[in-house]
């Protein structure tokens, strides 16, 4: 039998099998759901019922094949999450239209029931089609190309300008997954992350790298994508000259930080050549973006069809994501209640919007980003950088090694496997690079451990009364940060919601010239508006004689960074200890010793930033457990020094040159990634089979 005829026969059998499953699904739903019928008012035989279901399923399948693509084209400007909801409504409408075509009015359903039936049928038919295509390479390739959007499925040239023989590169950031945690997740006979375990030591090498003092996504990803995180002292900080707060996950702040970094580095970013940025704070100079905070308005050339809208345009994908979203909501409520009933300590509040933000991060953002990357790969784009934020979001509230986070890590591993599968069907070879932007450190919050917030401690040292609780400002160190602070901005961007207005620092309740105290994990920033410019230690002591000693001698404070008129940047510790960074002179016990090698260099670099706060505060660290005390309401935190938060990882293909012996700082990681892109462009890969079962390089 000719190959073409065999393929046509196999395709016909798949269509018939999917039709049969859809028909059976419709019959079962008609028997189970009271608002859905396939019989006349007088009742019908099972044969007649089956025939009616077959006609309804057939009409519904034809409408999905012929009408649905045009509906999607009309919805390309709709925000992703709204599109996911519209998918249900429109899919239900198509089912009602299909039922109206059934003779003698036997098919009927209410609009709400129609949406449910359509979703279940879409999932059933999609699952059947996928199962039948497992051993069919051509069918698998076509399925993967459908993720790539209209151009690929229509047979038009992919938008990428890359050369087919030149390897592309996918950089996949596992947000907040530290080096030690990853080593645990890939170890043992039954590893928690089997896909990554299979890569380690066979096709990839695992390398740790040390973050900057500000061990958080805003600083790390800015440097990784744009080559510079100069003057980014924390996740949020106060700029005295303008009186404004800069918050990394606020779109206007992200855009400004990207502009500053681009100006300093002198180039648009890591992804400037045929690149795509997915789920990141910053664009990296990419033309194609999806869920990127720094790009508030996207022009037509930046609108992503590769996986972003294509994902939700598939009714089955939208249904699975919606059901998973609801399941994650239930899981979070159950896990939170279980932790409370077991009396687990330490514990932080997990109410408010957090369950919704968690479900968005662990389901919607994960699915959309994974599909977008798969689409980029199938379209042959040269460089892709994507961030999966799920682990980081859950670890903040459940702890870095909580029961909840293990489930999230397993889900991330499945995302990596899906992207690896897409690479096997790509039109060009790909290098898959995995990395993280920081780790996470466990520990009871500063307020919970010591009974007061950092702001309350500062006000006591300044001789000011406590601030009334109802006047406490969001973001003040030790006060409750909005649930899901890092993923919150991405969720608002996905909904095309306007940016939350910045809250003015200080306020009448705090008093004129009151200290501005901000938290970034276990890093605190204290600005004194009543002292002009960068206040020196001498000026601070003259204005507030007890402040520095009150802070430095507190058990929960590891060290302070201040600027001395005589000695330059100085680190202060308990009992009058000092580490003078300009000369390296240490008086008493070195305050930086518990924070390991490299701490002095990291603090010294930050001390030179123009927007370093008047007083920078790092919490204490337990040298045995690595526990720190966040100035925010977080069990797992990052943003300062201490514990595992400063140890990130880089997992790179053996086909690329090894990274430097010791990677220190996110800017060093950027240089390595740029080198690898240059290597890929300079060394075309050998031709390879289009679909293999091995792990991609």
VEXGULUM-640893 format. One record per residue (C-alpha): residue in three letters; x negated, y negated, z negated. Coordinates in steps of 0.5 Angstrom, whole numbers, plus 2048, in hexadecimal, padded with zeros to 3 digits. Example, Ala and Ser with C-alpha at 12.3 -4.5 7.8 and 13.67 -1.06 7.14 Angstrom:
BEGIN
Ala7E78097F0
Ser7E58027F2
//
This chain:
BEGIN
Unk800800800
Unk7FD7F9802
Unk7FB7F57FC
Unk8007EF7FE
Unk8067F47FE
Unk8037F77F7
Unk8037F07F4
Unk80A7EE7F6
Unk80D7F57F4
Unk80A7F47ED
Unk80C7ED7ED
Unk8137EF7EF
Unk8137F47E9
Unk8117EF7E4
Unk8177EA7E6
Unk81C7F07E5
Unk8197F27DF
Unk8197EB7DC
Unk8207EA7DF
Unk8227F17DB
Unk81F7EE7D5
Unk8237E87D5
Unk8297EB7D7
Unk8297F07D1
Unk8277EA7CC
Unk82D7E67CF
Unk8327EC7CD
Unk82F7ED7C6
Unk8307E57C5
Unk8377E67C7
Unk8387EB7C2
Unk8357E87BC
Unk8367E07BD
Unk83E7DE7BC
Unk83D7D87C0
Unk83B7DC7C6
Unk83F7E07CB
Unk83E7E47D1
Unk8457E77D1
Unk84C7E57D4
Unk8517E37CE
Unk8547EA7CF
Unk84D7EE7CE
Unk8497F27D3
Unk8467F87D4
Unk83E7F97D2
Unk83D7FA7DA
Unk8407F37DB
Unk83D7F07D6
Unk8367F27D8
Unk8387EF7DF
Unk83A7E97DC
Unk8337E87D8
Unk82F7EA7DF
Unk8337E57E3
Unk8327E07DD
Unk82A7E27DC
Unk8297E17E4
Unk82C7DB7E4
Unk8287D87DE
Unk8227DB7E1
Unk8237D77E8
Unk8257D17E4
Unk81E7D17E0
Unk81A7D37E7
Unk81D7CE7EB
Unk8207C87E7
Unk81C7C87E1
Unk8157C57E4
Unk8197BF7E7
Unk81C7BE7E0
Unk8157BE7DD
Unk8127B97E2
Unk8177B47E0
Unk8157B57D9
Unk80E7B47D9
Unk80E7AD7D6
Unk8127B07D0
Unk80D7B17C9
Unk80B7B97C8
Unk80F7BA7C2
Unk8167B77C5
Unk8157BB7CB
Unk8147C17C7
Unk81B7BF7C4
Unk81E7BE7CB
Unk81C7C47CE
Unk8217C87C9
Unk8267C37CB
Unk8257C37D3
Unk8247CB7D2
Unk82A7CC7CF
Unk82E7C77D4
Unk82B7CC7DA
Unk82E7D27D6
Unk8357CF7D6
Unk8347CD7DD
Unk8327D47DF
Unk8387D77DA
Unk83D7D27DE
Unk83B7D67E5
Unk83D7DD7E2
Unk8437DF7E5
Unk84A7DE7E2
Unk8477DA7DC
Unk8457E07D8
Unk83F7DC7D5
Unk83F7D77D0
Unk83B7D47CA
Unk83B7CE7C6
Unk8357C97C8
Unk8327CB7C1
Unk8327D27C2
Unk8307D17CA
Unk82A7CE7C8
Unk8287D47C3
Unk82A7D97C8
Unk8267D67CD
Unk8207D57C9
Unk8207DD7C7
Unk8217DF7CE
Unk81B7DA7D0
Unk8177DE7CB
Unk8197E57CD
Unk8187E47D4
Unk8117E07D3
Unk80F7E67CE
Unk8117EB7D3
Unk80D7E87D9
Unk8077E77D5
Unk8077EE7D3
Unk8087F17DA
Unk8027EC7DC
Unk7FD7EF7D7
Unk7FA7F47DC
Unk7FB7EF7E2
Unk7F57EB7E3
Unk7F97E77E9
Unk7FF7E67E4
Unk7FB7E47DE
Unk7F77DF7E3
Unk7FE7DC7E5
Unk8017DB7DE
Unk7FB7D87DC
Unk7FB7D37E1
Unk8027D17E0
Unk7FF7CE7D9
Unk7FB7CA7DE
Unk8017C67E0
Unk8047C47E7
Unk7FE7C37EB
Unk7FB7CA7EA
Unk8017CD7EA
Unk8037CA7F1
Unk7FC7CC7F4
Unk7FA7C57F4
Unk7F27C47F3
Unk7F17C37EB
Unk7F07BC7E9
Unk7E97BE7E7
Unk7E37BB7EB
Unk7DE7C17E8
Unk7DA7C67EC
Unk7DD7CD7EC
Unk7D67D07EB
Unk7D47CB7E5
Unk7D77CD7DE
Unk7DB7C97DB
Unk7DB7C87D3
Unk7E17C87CE
Unk7DF7C57C7
Unk7E47C87C2
Unk7E47C47BB
Unk7E77C87B5
Unk7E87C27B1
Unk7E67C37AA
Unk7E37CA7AA
Unk7DC7CA7A7
Unk7D67CF7A8
Unk7D77D37A2
Unk7DE7D47A3
Unk7DD7D67AA
Unk7D87DB7A8
Unk7DD7DE7A3
Unk7E27DE7A9
Unk7DE7E27AE
Unk7DB7E77A9
Unk7DD7EE7A7
Unk7E07F47AB
Unk7E77F07AB
Unk7E57E97AC
Unk7EA7E47AB
Unk7E87E17B2
Unk7E77E77B6
Unk7E67E37BD
Unk7E17DE7BA
Unk7DE7E47B6
Unk7DD7E87BD
Unk7D97E17C0
Unk7D47E17BA
Unk7CE7E47BC
Unk7D07E77C2
Unk7D27E17C7
Unk7D17DB7C2
Unk7CC7D97BD
Unk7CF7D57B6
Unk7CB7CF7B4
Unk7CD7CB7AE
Unk7CC7C37AE
Unk7CC7BE7A9
Unk7D17B87A9
Unk7D07B17A7
Unk7D27AE7A0
Unk7D97AD7A3
Unk7DB7B47A5
Unk7E17B37A8
Unk7E47B47AF
Unk7E47AC7B0
Unk7DD7AC7B0
Unk7DB7B27B2
Unk7DF7B37B8
Unk7DE7AC7BA
Unk7D67AD7BA
Unk7D77B47BE
Unk7DB7B17C3
Unk7D97AA7C4
Unk7D17AB7C1
Unk7D27A67BC
Unk7D57A57B5
Unk7D179F7B3
Unk7D579B7AE
Unk7DA7A07AC
Unk7D97A17A4
Unk7E07A57A3
Unk7E67A77A6
Unk7E97A07A3
Unk7E679A7A1
Unk7E77937A0
Unk7E478D7A5
Unk7E37877A1
Unk7E27827A7
Unk7E97847A9
Unk7EC7867A3
Unk7EE78D7A7
Unk7EF7947A5
Unk7EC7997AB
Unk7EF7A07AA
Unk7EC7A57AF
Unk7F37A87B0
Unk7F67A27B2
Unk7F77A17BA
Unk7F479A7BA
Unk7EF79B7B5
Unk7ED7A17B9
Unk7ED79D7C0
Unk7E87987BC
Unk7E379D7BA
Unk7E37A07C0
Unk7E27997C4
Unk7DC7987BE
Unk7D979F7BF
Unk7D979E7C7
Unk7D67977C7
Unk7D079A7C2
Unk7CF7A07C6
Unk7CF79D7CD
Unk7D37A27D0
Unk7DA7A47D0
Unk7DA7AB7CD
Unk7D87B27CD
Unk7DE7B47D2
Unk7DE7AE7D7
Unk7DC7B37DD
Unk7E27B77DE
Unk7E47B77D7
Unk7EA7B97D3
Unk7EC7B77CC
Unk7F17BB7C8
Unk7F47BA7C1
Unk7EE7B57BF
Unk7ED7AE7BB
Unk7E97AC7C1
Unk7E97AD7C9
Unk7E27AE7CA
Unk7E27AA7D0
Unk7E77AF7D3
Unk7EC7AE7D9
Unk7F17B37D7
Unk7F37B27CF
Unk7F97B67CB
Unk7FA7B47C4
Unk7F47AF7C3
Unk7F57AA7BE
Unk7F07A57C1
Unk7F47A47C8
Unk7FB7A17C6
Unk7FD7A07CD
Unk7FB7A57D3
Unk7FB7A37DA
Unk7FE7A77DF
Unk7F77AA7E0
Unk7F67AC7D9
Unk7FD7AF7D9
Unk7FC7B77D7
Unk8007BC7DB
Unk7FA7C17DA
Unk7FE7C57D4
Unk8007C07D0
Unk8077BF7D3
Unk8077C57D7
Unk8077C97D0
Unk80D7C67CE
Unk8107C67D5
Unk8107CE7D4
Unk8177CF7D0
Unk8147D57CD
Unk80E7D17CB
Unk8127CC7C8
Unk8177D17C4
Unk8117D57C1
Unk80E7CF7BF
Unk8147CC7BC
Unk8157D37B8
Unk80E7D37B6
Unk80F7CC7B3
Unk8157CE7AF
Unk8127D47AD
Unk80C7D07AB
Unk8107CB7A7
Unk8137D17A3
Unk80C7D47A2
Unk80A7CD79F
Unk8107CC79A
Unk80F7D4798
Unk8087D3797
Unk8087CC793
Unk80E7CF78F
Unk80A7D678E
Unk8047D278B
Unk8087CE787
Unk80B7D4784
Unk8047D7783
Unk8027D177F
Unk7FC7D0784
Unk7F77CB782
Unk7F57C7784
Unk7FB7C5789
Unk7FD7BF78D
Unk8047BC78F
Unk8067BF795
Unk80D7BC796
Unk80F7B679A
Unk80D7B67A2
Unk8077BB7A1
Unk80B7C27A3
Unk80D7BE7A9
Unk8067BC7AA
Unk8037C37A9
Unk8087C67AE
Unk8067C17B3
Unk7FF7C27B2
Unk7FF7CA7B1
Unk8047CB7B7
Unk8057C57BC
Unk7FE7C27BC
Unk7FB7C97BC
Unk8007CB7C2
Unk7FF7C57C6
Unk7F87C47C6
Unk7F77CB7C7
Unk7FB7CB7CD
Unk7F87C57D0
Unk7F17C87CF
Unk7F37CE7D3
Unk7F67C97D8
Unk7F07C57D9
Unk7EC7CC7D9
Unk7F07CF7DF
Unk7F07C87E2
Unk7E87C87E2
Unk7E77C27DE
Unk7DF7C17DD
Unk7DF7BF7D5
Unk7E57C07D0
Unk7E57BE7C9
Unk7EB7C07C4
Unk7EC7C07BD
Unk7F07C57B9
Unk7F27C17B2
Unk7F67C77AF
Unk7F17CA7AA
Unk7EF7C37A8
Unk7F67C17A6
Unk7F87C77A2
Unk7F27C779F
Unk7F37C079C
Unk7F97C3798
Unk7F87CA797
Unk7F07CA796
Unk7EB7CC79B
Unk7EB7D4799
Unk7F37D4797
Unk7F77D979A
Unk7FB7D479E
Unk7F47D37A2
Unk7F37DA7A4
Unk7F97DA7A8
Unk7F77D47AB
Unk7F07D67AD
Unk7F37DD7B0
Unk7F77D87B4
Unk7F27D47B7
Unk7EE7DA7B9
Unk7F47DC7BD
Unk7F37D57C0
Unk7EC7D77C2
Unk7EE7DD7C5
Unk7F37DA7C9
Unk7EE7D57CC
Unk7E97DA7CD
Unk7EE7DE7D1
Unk7EF7D87D5
Unk7E87D77D7
Unk7E87DE7DA
Unk7ED7DC7DF
Unk7EA7D57E0
Unk7E77D37E7
Unk7E07D27E4
Unk7DC7D57DE
Unk7DC7D17D8
Unk7D87D17D1
Unk7DD7D17CB
Unk7DA7CD7C5
Unk7DD7CD7BF
Unk7DB7C87B9
Unk7DE7C47B3
Unk7DD7BD7B1
Unk7DC7BF7A9
Unk7DE7C47A4
Unk7E37C379E
Unk7E17C3797
Unk7E67C6791
Unk7E77C278B
Unk7EC7BF786
Unk7EE7B8788
Unk7EB7B2784
Unk7F17B0781
Unk7F37B777F
Unk7ED7B977C
Unk7EC7B2778
Unk7F27AF777
Unk7F17A977B
Unk7F07A7782
Unk7EA7A4785
Unk7ED79D786
Unk7F079D77E
Unk7E879F77C
Unk7E6799780
Unk7EB79477E
Unk7E9796777
Unk7E2795778
Unk7E478E77B
Unk7E878C775
Unk7EF78C778
Unk7F578F776
Unk7F879677A
Unk7FC795780
Unk80479777F
Unk80579D782
Unk80A79B787
Unk80579678A
Unk80079B78B
Unk7FE79A793
Unk7FD7A0797
Unk7F67A2798
Unk7F379F792
Unk7EE7A478F
Unk7F27A978B
Unk7F97A778D
Unk7FD7AC791
Unk7FB7AB799
Unk8017AD79E
Unk8027B479E
Unk7FE7B77A4
Unk7FA7B07A5
Unk7F57B37AB
Unk7FB7B67AF
Unk8007B17AD
Unk7FD7AC7B3
Unk7FD7B27B8
Unk8047B47B6
Unk8067AC7B7
Unk8027AC7BE
Unk8067B27C0
Unk80C7AF7BF
Unk80A7A87C2
Unk80C7A57BB
Unk80979E7BA
Unk80379D7B6
Unk80479D7AE
Unk8037967AC
Unk7FD7957A8
Unk7FE7937A1
Unk7FA78D79E
Unk7F578E799
Unk7F678C792
Unk7FD789791
Unk80078578B
Unk80078A787
Unk7F978B787
Unk7F7784785
Unk7F377F789
Unk7ED78178C
Unk7EE788789
Unk7E978E78B
Unk7EB792791
Unk7EA799790
Unk7EB79E795
Unk7EA7A6796
Unk7E77AA79B
Unk7E77B1798
Unk7E27B1792
Unk7DF7AB795
Unk7E27A4792
Unk7E179D795
Unk7E1797790
Unk7E1790793
Unk7E278A78F
Unk7E5784793
Unk7E377F78E
Unk7DC780790
Unk7DA77E797
Unk7D678279C
Unk7D3789799
Unk7D3788792
Unk7CC78978F
Unk7CC78D788
Unk7C9787785
Unk7CF783787
Unk7D4789785
Unk7D178977E
Unk7D178277D
Unk7D978277F
Unk7DB78877C
Unk7D578A777
Unk7D8791775
Unk7DB79377C
Unk7D479777E
Unk7D379A778
Unk7DA79C777
Unk7DA7A077D
Unk7D37A377D
Unk7D47A6776
Unk7DA7A9778
Unk7DA7B1778
Unk7DE7B177E
Unk7D97AD782
Unk7D37B0785
Unk7D07A9788
Unk7D17A278A
Unk7CE79E790
Unk7CD79778F
Unk7C8792792
Unk7C378E78E
Unk7C078878F
Unk7B978A78D
Unk7B979178F
Unk7BE792795
Unk7C2798795
Unk7C379B78E
Unk7C67A278C
Unk7C87A1785
Unk7CA7A7780
Unk7CC7A8779
Unk7C77A6773
Unk7C47A0777
Unk7C17A577D
Unk7BF7A2783
Unk7BD7A578A
Unk7BA79F78E
Unk7BB7A1795
Unk7B679C798
Unk7B079E795
Unk7B37A5792
Unk7B17A378B
Unk7B57A7786
Unk7B77A577F
Unk7B97AA77A
Unk7BD7B077D
Unk7BE7B0784
Unk7C57AE786
Unk7C57B178C
Unk7C27B878A
Unk7C87BC789
Unk7CA7BA791
Unk7C57BE794
Unk7BF7BC799
Unk7C17B779E
Unk7C57B3799
Unk7C17AD798
Unk7C07AD7A0
Unk7C87AD7A1
Unk7C97A879C
Unk7C37A379E
Unk7C67A37A5
Unk7CD7A17A3
Unk7CA79C79E
Unk7C87987A5
Unk7CF7987A7
Unk7D27917A8
Unk7D87937A5
Unk7D679779F
Unk7DA795799
Unk7D7791794
Unk7D779878F
Unk7D779F792
Unk7D97A478E
Unk7D87AC78E
Unk7DB7B078A
Unk7D87B5785
Unk7D67BC788
Unk7D67C3784
Unk7CF7C6786
Unk7D17CD785
Unk7D87CD789
Unk7D77C778D
Unk7DE7C478B
Unk7DF7BC78B
Unk7E57B8789
Unk7E87B478F
Unk7EB7AD78E
Unk7F17AF792
Unk7F67B4791
Unk7F37BA794
Unk7F07C1791
Unk7EC7C2797
Unk7E87BB799
Unk7E37B979D
Unk7E07B279E
Unk7DA7B179A
Unk7D47B6797
Unk7D57BC793
Unk7D77C3794
Unk7D87C679B
Unk7DB7C079E
Unk7D47BE7A1
Unk7D37C47A5
Unk7D67C57AB
Unk7D57CA7B1
Unk7D37CB7B8
Unk7D47D17BC
Unk7D17D17C3
Unk7D07D67C8
Unk7C97D97C9
Unk7C97D77D0
Unk7C87D07CE
Unk7C17CD7CB
Unk7C17CE7C3
Unk7C37C87BF
Unk7BE7C47BB
Unk7BB7C87B5
Unk7BE7C37B0
Unk7C47BF7B3
Unk7C67B97AE
Unk7CB7B57AF
Unk7D17B57B5
Unk7CD7B07B9
Unk7C87B67BA
Unk7CD7BB7BC
Unk7CF7B67C1
Unk7C87B67C4
Unk7C87BE7C4
Unk7CF7BE7C8
Unk7CD7B97CD
Unk7C77BD7CE
Unk7CB7C37CF
Unk7D07C07D4
Unk7C97BE7D8
Unk7C77C57D8
Unk7CE7C77DB
Unk7CD7C27E0
Unk7C67C47E2
Unk7C77CC7E2
Unk7CD7CF7E6
Unk7CF7D57E3
Unk7CE7DC7E7
Unk7D57DE7EA
Unk7D97E27E6
Unk7DF7E67E6
Unk7E67E27E5
Unk7E97E67E0
Unk7E57EA7DB
Unk7E67ED7D4
Unk7DF7EA7D1
Unk7DF7E47CC
Unk7DD7DD7D0
Unk7D77DA7CF
//
